[in-house]
Amino acid sequence: MLPDGAASQSTAEQPRPLGIEPAIHLRSTSLLHRVLGEQALWVTVAVLLIVAYMSFREPYFASPENFYNISRNFAFIGITALGMTVVIISGGIDLSIGSAVGLTAVAAGVVLQAGLPWYVAILAALGSGVLVGGINGVLIAYVRLPPFVVTLGMMSAARSAAVILSGQRVVSNFGPDGPIFKAIGAGAFLGVSNPVWFLIVLTILLALVLRFTTWGRYVRAIGGNEQAARMTGIPVDRIKVQVYVVAALSAALVAILTIGWTGSAVNSLGTGYELRAIASTVIGGANLLGGEGGAFGALIGSVLLEIIRNGLLMAGVDSNWQGLLVGVFIVLSVSLDRIRGGKRG
């Protein structure tokens, strides 16, 4: 039997059980690194800094009227960027989303001009959007054609269809339900335009879908490694079709809101939207190789582009510089993502 002193010494030398404090610390540190590594966070910081600087330099920039215009403008791009985000996460690309806006707008405008009810016009826009997205998805998923080629062809085809359907003219003089469309697109609630509310709701909805649903996990898995996704039993082809339909439906919603705001449908509507939507998603942190991206990133990316555009106009900079800046931001965002990816590896 050991003496009391030896027993005390032996007990003291026994290893102490690991407490939960180190685990909590490691988890908190990991969460902090993950948050700080989010590109959308730094884009948000950039937005706040630009707003502060422009508000100091141009007092009108911070006026309620200007913020109303800015928010309404980025809402249209933001909604298409949400659809583009889903496509890019899945490892694809959609160059036809701008032409889909024009085609679906003309489809709704023609129905309204014929005097049919407003809900028929909405169904016409959504239906034509499903048609565009469905064709894209089937050709990409089942015929195995490259997304770039398919959507580039659809960009031309959908624009031509919009021109033919409109008769090469502006579709206006809507029927008795025209005011309903105007209320949808040009109305406001609590001082915020309706398109912004649509954008906020859709952003929250998409974020929840991507985070908590099986469909959202499937989309990320396909973009991360399509072959592995097939081997695990994920219905890759069906999900791909659905992804392109979602993107086209986002274009149709933008068309509905826009013709309500402007009171007319033109076949050139949506021109250039594909570039701005892609830029918004990439700036917000989406990976063009697939597997990464988020709803908030698409939103904040569209906000940044519109604030820069508005700030340049107020500063008297030629609007032709906007395209150059969009291109620079895309290259810088992709470069930043590559650097972050190298550090992670």
Wavefront OBJ file of the C-alpha trace (Angstrom):
o trace
v 0.000 0.000 0.000
v 1.399 3.366 -1.016
v 1.883 6.128 1.538
v -0.527 8.996 1.478
v 2.068 11.307 -0.083
v 2.841 8.846 -2.852
v -0.844 8.341 -3.537
v -1.319 12.077 -3.837
v 1.668 12.351 -6.161
v 0.407 9.455 -8.315
v -3.012 11.054 -8.570
v -1.490 14.391 -9.529
v 0.567 12.771 -12.283
v -2.480 11.165 -13.934
v -3.532 12.948 -17.157
v -6.444 15.275 -16.728
v -9.460 14.679 -18.970
v -9.707 17.068 -21.901
v -12.391 19.638 -21.217
v -14.834 21.102 -23.723
v -13.123 24.511 -23.688
v -10.485 23.634 -26.351
v -13.145 22.100 -28.584
v -15.326 25.190 -28.276
v -12.319 27.391 -29.004
v -11.423 25.385 -32.111
v -15.010 25.489 -33.333
v -15.238 29.250 -32.784
v -11.911 29.785 -34.542
v -13.016 27.636 -37.467
v -16.293 29.543 -37.741
v -14.451 32.874 -37.619
v -12.055 31.818 -40.378
v -14.947 30.577 -42.480
v -16.857 33.845 -42.089
v -13.789 35.969 -42.833
v -13.073 33.792 -45.845
v -16.463 34.534 -47.402
v -16.032 36.781 -50.423
v -19.566 38.117 -50.009
v -18.554 39.609 -46.656
v -15.749 41.655 -48.186
v -17.977 42.726 -51.051
v -20.451 43.979 -48.446
v -17.650 45.946 -46.787
v -16.726 47.421 -50.181
v -20.354 48.427 -50.760
v -20.510 50.221 -47.402
v -17.238 52.048 -48.049
v -18.346 53.175 -51.517
v -21.693 54.353 -50.175
v -19.963 56.315 -47.406
v -17.490 57.906 -49.821
v -20.112 58.809 -52.438
v -22.470 60.173 -49.788
v -19.689 62.482 -48.610
v -18.678 63.531 -52.120
v -22.162 63.783 -53.664
v -24.844 64.592 -51.063
v -27.625 63.665 -53.505
v -26.236 60.124 -53.661
v -27.573 59.457 -50.148
v -31.002 60.926 -50.886
v -34.060 58.662 -50.533
v -34.934 59.256 -54.183
v -31.558 58.048 -55.415
v -31.507 55.041 -53.105
v -34.975 54.151 -54.367
v -33.731 54.230 -57.964
v -30.553 52.291 -57.123
v -32.437 49.562 -55.289
v -35.032 49.197 -58.030
v -32.336 48.941 -60.692
v -30.211 46.332 -58.953
v -33.327 44.307 -58.098
v -33.824 43.320 -61.743
v -30.217 42.183 -62.151
v -30.247 40.595 -58.702
v -33.202 38.355 -59.534
v -31.561 37.106 -62.720
v -28.325 36.674 -60.752
v -30.141 34.333 -58.349
v -31.114 32.120 -61.271
v -27.593 32.339 -62.660
v -26.178 31.377 -59.265
v -27.996 28.046 -59.298
v -26.668 27.323 -62.793
v -23.084 28.232 -61.901
v -23.157 26.205 -58.675
v -24.175 23.192 -60.759
v -21.117 23.717 -62.954
v -22.928 25.285 -65.913
v -23.421 28.686 -67.484
v -26.427 30.408 -69.050
v -25.754 33.018 -71.708
v -29.412 33.102 -72.778
v -30.879 34.600 -69.625
v -30.963 38.135 -71.068
v -32.714 37.010 -74.251
v -35.136 35.004 -72.097
v -36.090 38.268 -70.378
v -36.903 39.825 -73.754
v -38.896 36.831 -75.022
v -40.943 36.361 -71.874
v -41.676 40.095 -71.677
v -42.962 40.162 -75.239
v -45.042 37.029 -74.598
v -46.731 38.671 -71.606
v -47.127 41.981 -73.450
v -48.807 40.388 -76.456
v -51.284 38.590 -74.195
v -52.081 41.807 -72.327
v -52.464 43.736 -75.564
v -54.969 41.141 -76.745
v -57.147 42.017 -73.751
v -56.694 38.731 -71.911
v -56.595 38.643 -68.089
v -53.417 39.553 -66.219
v -52.913 36.059 -64.843
v -52.914 34.653 -68.381
v -50.131 37.102 -69.240
v -48.140 35.937 -66.223
v -48.667 32.318 -67.227
v -47.529 33.172 -70.764
v -44.310 34.704 -69.426
v -43.622 31.841 -67.030
v -44.546 29.239 -69.647
v -42.206 30.690 -72.251
v -39.517 30.798 -69.578
v -40.027 27.121 -68.789
v -39.794 26.375 -72.527
v -36.464 28.210 -72.884
v -34.998 26.673 -69.747
v -36.321 23.225 -70.595
v -34.744 23.243 -74.046
v -31.438 24.390 -72.584
v -31.533 21.743 -69.887
v -32.497 18.840 -72.131
v -29.802 19.622 -74.689
v -27.174 19.983 -71.960
v -28.203 17.083 -69.720
v -29.417 14.438 -72.151
v -27.805 15.325 -75.485
v -24.560 16.138 -73.633
v -23.896 19.385 -75.461
v -21.664 21.993 -73.744
v -23.651 24.600 -71.744
v -21.724 27.441 -73.372
v -22.680 26.320 -76.878
v -26.315 25.542 -76.061
v -27.055 28.775 -74.207
v -25.152 30.843 -76.758
v -27.399 29.412 -79.457
v -30.483 30.004 -77.302
v -29.383 33.593 -76.722
v -29.694 34.220 -80.457
v -32.796 32.062 -80.965
v -34.793 33.558 -78.081
v -33.938 37.104 -79.156
v -35.055 36.382 -82.704
v -38.272 34.818 -81.391
v -38.925 37.966 -79.357
v -38.465 40.136 -82.463
v -40.815 37.957 -84.520
v -43.447 37.748 -81.785
v -43.435 41.500 -81.247
v -43.634 42.253 -84.959
v -40.520 44.416 -84.603
v -42.398 46.997 -82.584
v -42.908 48.068 -78.995
v -45.769 46.169 -77.402
v -47.827 48.647 -75.397
v -51.430 49.817 -75.109
v -52.164 46.990 -72.739
v -55.757 45.935 -72.178
v -57.936 46.499 -69.117
v -55.571 44.553 -66.850
v -52.588 46.765 -67.698
v -52.901 48.710 -64.407
v -52.518 45.457 -62.468
v -49.150 44.857 -64.098
v -48.201 48.453 -63.378
v -49.009 47.928 -59.709
v -46.845 44.797 -59.635
v -43.769 46.348 -61.227
v -44.016 50.038 -60.359
v -45.612 49.817 -56.925
v -43.881 50.172 -53.568
v -44.383 49.035 -49.988
v -42.971 50.884 -46.965
v -41.028 53.143 -49.310
v -39.291 50.210 -51.004
v -40.108 49.269 -54.591
v -41.852 45.965 -55.201
v -38.980 44.464 -57.251
v -36.715 44.851 -54.211
v -39.188 42.970 -52.039
v -39.296 40.210 -54.633
v -35.497 40.099 -54.592
v -35.312 39.910 -50.800
v -37.894 37.134 -50.552
v -36.289 35.124 -53.362
v -32.828 35.545 -51.850
v -34.008 34.187 -48.506
v -35.887 31.373 -50.203
v -32.918 30.339 -52.363
v -30.545 30.514 -49.403
v -32.798 28.159 -47.438
v -33.165 25.801 -50.406
v -29.424 25.594 -51.015
v -28.685 25.154 -47.325
v -31.368 22.841 -46.016
v -32.926 20.872 -48.877
v -31.829 17.713 -50.635
v -32.203 19.486 -53.978
v -29.765 22.190 -52.915
v -27.218 19.607 -51.777
v -27.616 17.770 -55.072
v -26.915 20.963 -57.043
v -23.710 21.582 -55.086
v -22.665 17.952 -55.431
v -23.107 18.042 -59.198
v -21.036 21.197 -59.471
v -18.370 19.822 -57.174
v -17.916 16.478 -58.931
v -20.518 15.381 -61.459
v -19.086 11.891 -61.924
v -19.065 11.237 -58.195
v -22.623 12.556 -57.976
v -23.753 10.061 -60.629
v -22.047 7.201 -58.807
v -23.865 8.047 -55.571
v -27.239 7.847 -57.291
v -28.029 11.552 -57.644
v -30.385 12.151 -60.618
v -27.875 14.447 -62.301
v -29.657 14.860 -65.634
v -33.004 15.722 -64.085
v -31.431 18.205 -61.674
v -29.581 19.882 -64.543
v -32.815 20.432 -66.464
v -34.445 21.879 -63.355
v -31.509 24.227 -62.802
v -31.865 25.800 -66.242
v -35.625 26.041 -65.836
v -35.102 27.930 -62.568
v -32.768 30.365 -64.331
v -35.295 30.982 -67.114
v -38.090 31.476 -64.576
v -36.002 34.148 -62.853
v -35.761 35.871 -66.240
v -39.538 35.622 -66.683
v -40.125 37.220 -63.282
v -37.812 40.088 -64.201
v -39.770 40.513 -67.443
v -43.082 40.692 -65.566
v -41.743 43.295 -63.146
v -40.068 45.340 -65.875
v -43.058 45.644 -68.209
v -45.138 46.649 -65.194
v -42.602 49.360 -64.380
v -42.145 50.673 -67.933
v -45.663 50.012 -69.208
v -44.375 48.376 -72.396
v -42.523 45.318 -73.664
v -39.661 45.672 -76.130
v -37.858 42.805 -77.797
v -34.471 44.260 -76.806
v -35.295 44.027 -73.104
v -32.648 42.173 -71.125
v -29.796 42.855 -73.530
v -26.540 42.500 -71.604
v -28.239 41.041 -68.532
v -26.329 37.776 -68.915
v -22.978 39.519 -68.418
v -24.186 41.522 -65.440
v -25.799 38.466 -63.864
v -22.623 36.427 -64.267
v -20.572 39.324 -62.912
v -22.839 39.652 -59.875
v -22.568 35.971 -58.998
v -18.809 35.812 -59.500
v -18.195 39.020 -57.555
v -20.375 37.580 -54.780
v -18.154 34.506 -54.495
v -19.536 31.937 -56.944
v -16.946 29.654 -58.523
v -17.242 29.427 -62.307
v -15.991 25.831 -62.068
v -19.046 24.941 -59.976
v -19.751 23.761 -56.466
v -19.553 27.149 -54.729
v -21.852 30.134 -54.526
v -24.707 31.566 -52.530
v -27.863 33.621 -52.741
v -26.550 36.525 -50.657
v -23.431 36.699 -52.804
v -25.575 37.166 -55.911
v -27.555 39.916 -54.207
v -24.590 41.856 -52.853
v -22.734 41.487 -56.157
v -25.610 43.106 -58.032
v -25.744 45.861 -55.401
v -22.042 46.611 -55.875
v -22.327 46.856 -59.657
v -25.317 49.204 -59.514
v -23.765 51.441 -56.848
v -20.607 51.764 -58.933
v -22.665 52.525 -62.049
v -24.701 55.161 -60.226
v -21.614 56.654 -58.598
v -19.815 56.935 -61.945
v -22.769 58.747 -63.475
v -22.898 61.206 -60.586
v -19.150 61.761 -60.838
v -19.567 62.637 -64.495
v -17.701 59.578 -65.787
v -18.665 58.379 -69.265
v -21.112 55.472 -69.051
v -19.014 53.559 -71.586
v -16.516 52.886 -68.785
v -19.070 50.723 -66.996
v -18.437 47.703 -69.203
v -14.706 48.001 -68.607
v -15.201 48.053 -64.853
v -17.534 45.045 -64.979
v -14.870 43.104 -66.862
v -12.173 44.151 -64.395
v -14.318 43.089 -61.441
v -14.945 39.672 -63.004
v -11.223 39.080 -63.543
v -10.324 40.303 -60.051
v -13.045 38.179 -58.447
v -11.938 35.026 -60.260
v -8.314 35.780 -59.378
v -9.236 36.262 -55.719
v -11.107 32.968 -55.732
v -8.065 31.195 -57.211
v -5.828 32.702 -54.509
v -8.243 31.662 -51.773
v -8.493 28.193 -53.305
v -4.695 27.868 -53.330
v -4.527 28.793 -49.662
v -7.203 26.298 -48.798
v -5.318 23.602 -50.681
l 1 2 3 4 5 6 7 8 9 10 11 12 13 14 15 16 17 18 19 20 21 22 23 24 25 26 27 28 29 30 31 32 33 34 35 36 37 38 39 40 41 42 43 44 45 46 47 48 49 50 51 52 53 54 55 56 57 58 59 60 61 62 63 64 65 66 67 68 69 70 71 72 73 74 75 76 77 78 79 80 81 82 83 84 85 86 87 88 89 90 91 92 93 94 95 96 97 98 99 100 101 102 103 104 105 106 107 108 109 110 111 112 113 114 115 116 117 118 119 120 121 122 123 124 125 126 127 128 129 130 131 132 133 134 135 136 137 138 139 140 141 142 143 144 145 146 147 148 149 150 151 152 153 154 155 156 157 158 159 160 161 162 163 164 165 166 167 168 169 170 171 172 173 174 175 176 177 178 179 180 181 182 183 184 185 186 187 188 189 190 191 192 193 194 195 196 197 198 199 200 201 202 203 204 205 206 207 208 209 210 211 212 213 214 215 216 217 218 219 220 221 222 223 224 225 226 227 228 229 230 231 232 233 234 235 236 237 238 239 240 241 242 243 244 245 246 247 248 249 250 251 252 253 254 255 256 257 258 259 260 261 262 263 264 265 266 267 268 269 270 271 272 273 274 275 276 277 278 279 280 281 282 283 284 285 286 287 288 289 290 291 292 293 294 295 296 297 298 299 300 301 302 303 304 305 306 307 308 309 310 311 312 313 314 315 316 317 318 319 320 321 322 323 324 325 326 327 328 329 330 331 332 333 334 335 336 337 338 339 340 341 342 343 344 345
